[in-house]
Amino acid sequence: MTTRLSPLELMTKLISFPTVSRDTNLPLIDWVEDYLNGHGITAHRYYHPEQPKAALFAHVGPEVEGAVVLSGHTDVVPIDGQPWDTDPFVVTELDGKYFGRGTCDMKGFDALAIWALVEAHHAGKPLQLALSFDEEVGCLGAPPMIEAMQGV
């Protein structure tokens, strides 16, 4: 069994993947899937038909109506031309605040959602996770991911 990571550890790992919307998110998706598999959670993917990108979704606990889906996205906006004082793909704490590309939108939330999914799994509670791609360029990855979720 994989060690349960804290939300901060998860966020730090997710931010380390430079998933700028124009680039692939597959290394991040691979890592999340491996982490979930290490906890006995089966994840499913929806692949972009033309680009090296994927969405990931998973369900834990009993199959019941009204289960909550924690839905986020894996892409971040580019950093080109931005005056960062720190490495945007390394979480840095300054004055009690965390800095890094995606700490607020959206990898901080994704970390909490992954953490909650693992906790729900170990508690036998129903919960779903959905991580899409291409949100930053028009929410393009969510609709086909939702369709793919219907078939699982």
Secondary structure, 3 states (H helix, E strand, C coil): CCCCCCHHHHHHHHHCCCCECCCCCHHHHHHHHHHHHHCCCCEEEEECCCCCCEEEEEEECCCCCCCCEEEEECCECCCCCCCCCCCCCCCEEECCEEECCCCCCCHHHHHHHHHHHHHHHHHCCCEEEEEECCCCCCCCCHHHHHHHHHCC
